[in-house]
Amino acid sequence: MAGKPRGLISIVINMMINPNKSTSPFNIKDMDVAQLIRLLGEHQNSLIKLVLIIGSLLMAGGIFNDHRVKEQDLRSLTSQAQEKLGVLNARDAAIQNLNHFKSSLPKNLNESELITLISNYAKSHHVIITSLSPAESKDMGLYDIISINFEAVSDNFKEMVLFLRKIEKSNFPLRVDSWSGHKAENGEITFAIGISAVLIHP
């Protein structure tokens, strides 16, 4: 009987050290519980080290996977934040460009202001407006076109030309659409003129 436990211990030790090299068939009937417990007790330190190593590897693997998942989530959040920031920057740039465009547009004139402006231009160049037709407004979608027609008299041809240039070079969106006239014997110029202004919708 003494030889049997020693053989069992030798088999278990060989299986623990070199499990692939064991040639003896393992039979559970040959196992002695007391001897197996004693054998495990003798190799307790080795088993504890093995358990610690396995536990450390499993813990490291878990930490690595958790870190990898967090890193992926962080990259996804960073990418989303960059996309949102890009959209906000594009929106701000578009608003800035729109405001700049609006500020570069000439000031709008309503019908009353347009008539007052033309009258002031006429006075500054000694042009007398003799008759004025009611203003007409036409909706063009994004803007309105206001048209007025009037007849006037100028002291001479030069002042009339300066008056027309004043209208065309105005800081307001004005345009001379038509002109016709004739010169009297005393040098006065009588003419009819059509003017239009653009009123941009707010």
C-alpha positions in Angstrom: 0.0 0.0 0.0 2.9 2.3 0.7 4.0 2.2 -2.9 0.6 3.2 -4.2 0.4 6.6 -2.6 3.9 7.4 -3.7 3.0 6.5 -7.3 -0.1 8.6 -7.1 1.8 11.6 -5.8 4.4 11.1 -8.5 1.7 11.0 -11.2 0.0 14.2 -9.9 3.2 16.1 -9.6 4.3 15.0 -13.1 0.8 16.1 -14.5 1.1 19.5 -12.7 4.6 20.1 -14.0 4.5 18.5 -17.4 0.9 17.6 -18.2 1.7 16.9 -21.9 4.4 14.4 -21.0 2.3 12.2 -18.8 2.0 8.7 -20.2 0.3 7.0 -17.3 -3.5 6.8 -17.7 -5.3 8.7 -15.0 -7.9 6.8 -13.1 -10.1 8.5 -10.5 -10.3 5.2 -8.6 -6.6 5.5 -7.8 -7.2 8.9 -6.1 -7.0 9.0 -2.3 -8.7 12.2 -0.9 -6.4 12.5 2.1 -3.3 12.1 0.0 -4.7 14.6 -2.6 -5.3 17.2 0.1 -1.8 16.6 1.5 -0.4 16.9 -2.0 -2.3 20.2 -2.6 -1.1 21.4 0.8 2.5 20.7 -0.2 2.1 22.8 -3.4 -0.1 25.5 -1.8 2.4 28.3 -2.5 2.6 27.3 -6.2 -1.1 27.1 -6.5 -1.5 30.5 -4.8 1.0 32.0 -7.2 -0.7 30.4 -10.1 -4.1 31.8 -9.0 -2.7 35.2 -8.4 -1.1 35.2 -11.9 -4.3 34.1 -13.5 -6.3 36.7 -11.5 -3.9 39.4 -12.4 -4.1 38.6 -16.1 -7.9 38.5 -16.0 -7.9 41.9 -14.1 -5.5 43.4 -16.6 -7.6 42.1 -19.4 -10.7 43.7 -17.9 -9.0 47.0 -17.3 -7.6 47.0 -20.8 -11.1 46.3 -22.3 -12.7 48.9 -20.1 -10.0 51.5 -21.1 -10.5 50.6 -24.8 -14.3 51.1 -24.6 -13.9 54.4 -22.7 -11.3 55.6 -25.3 -13.7 54.7 -28.2 -16.5 56.6 -26.4 -14.2 59.6 -25.9 -13.2 59.6 -29.5 -16.9 59.4 -30.6 -17.8 62.3 -28.3 -14.9 64.3 -29.5 -15.8 63.7 -33.1 -19.4 64.7 -32.4 -18.3 67.8 -30.6 -16.0 68.8 -33.5 -18.9 68.3 -36.0 -21.2 70.4 -33.9 -18.5 73.1 -33.5 -18.0 73.1 -37.3 -21.7 73.5 -37.8 -21.8 76.4 -35.3 -18.8 78.1 -36.9 -20.3 77.8 -40.3 -23.6 79.2 -39.1 -21.8 82.1 -37.4 -19.8 82.8 -40.5 -23.0 82.7 -42.6 -24.7 85.2 -40.3 -21.7 87.5 -40.3 -21.5 87.4 -44.1 -25.3 88.1 -44.3 -25.0 91.0 -41.9 -22.0 92.4 -43.8 -24.0 92.0 -47.1 -27.0 93.8 -45.6 -24.8 96.6 -44.3 -23.2 97.1 -47.7 -26.6 97.5 -49.4 -27.8 101.1 -50.1 -30.4 102.5 -47.7 -34.0 101.9 -48.6 -36.4 104.7 -49.6 -40.1 104.7 -49.4 -42.2 106.7 -51.9 -42.4 109.8 -49.8 -38.7 109.8 -49.1 -37.9 109.2 -52.7 -39.9 112.3 -53.8 -38.3 114.4 -51.1 -34.8 113.2 -52.2 -35.4 114.0 -55.9 -36.8 117.5 -54.9 -33.6 118.2 -52.9 -31.4 117.1 -55.8 -33.4 119.4 -58.2 -33.1 122.4 -55.9 -29.3 121.9 -55.6 -29.0 122.1 -59.4 -31.6 124.8 -60.1 -34.0 122.4 -61.6 -37.7 123.1 -61.1 -40.2 120.2 -61.1 -43.3 121.3 -62.8 -45.4 118.2 -62.6 -45.2 114.8 -60.8 -47.1 111.6 -61.5 -48.0 109.3 -58.6 -45.4 106.8 -57.7 -46.0 103.2 -58.7 -44.7 100.2 -56.7 -44.1 96.7 -58.1 -43.4 93.7 -55.9 -40.5 91.7 -57.4 -40.4 89.1 -54.6 -37.2 89.9 -52.7 -37.6 93.6 -53.3 -40.0 96.3 -54.6 -39.4 98.7 -57.5 -40.8 102.2 -57.0 -41.2 104.2 -60.2 -42.0 107.9 -60.5 -42.3 110.2 -63.6 -42.1 113.9 -63.6 -41.5 116.9 -65.8 -38.9 119.6 -65.0 -37.2 122.7 -66.3 -33.5 123.5 -66.0 -31.7 126.8 -66.5 -29.3 125.2 -68.9 -28.1 121.9 -70.3 -25.1 121.7 -67.8 -27.3 121.9 -64.7 -29.7 119.3 -66.1 -26.8 116.9 -66.7 -25.4 117.4 -63.2 -28.9 116.7 -61.8 -29.1 113.4 -63.7 -25.6 112.4 -62.6 -26.6 113.2 -59.0 -29.5 110.8 -59.3 -27.4 108.0 -60.9 -24.5 108.4 -58.4 -26.8 108.6 -55.3 -26.0 106.5 -52.2 -29.5 105.2 -52.6 -30.5 102.6 -55.2 -31.8 105.0 -57.9 -31.8 104.7 -61.6 -32.8 106.9 -64.5 -35.1 104.8 -66.7 -36.1 107.3 -69.3 -35.4 110.9 -70.4 -36.7 113.2 -73.2 -36.6 116.9 -73.6 -36.0 120.0 -75.7 -34.2 123.3 -75.5 -36.1 126.6 -75.7 -34.9 129.8 -77.4 -33.9 131.3 -74.0 -31.7 128.3 -73.3 -34.0 126.6 -70.8 -34.2 122.8 -71.0 -37.7 121.3 -70.5 -37.5 117.5 -70.0 -39.5 114.5 -68.9 -37.8 111.8 -66.8 -38.6 108.5 -65.3 -36.8 107.3 -62.2 -37.0 104.0 -60.3 -35.7 103.0 -56.8 -35.2 99.5 -55.3 -36.8 98.8 -51.9 -35.3 95.6 -50.5 -37.6 93.6 -48.2 -36.4 93.4 -44.6 
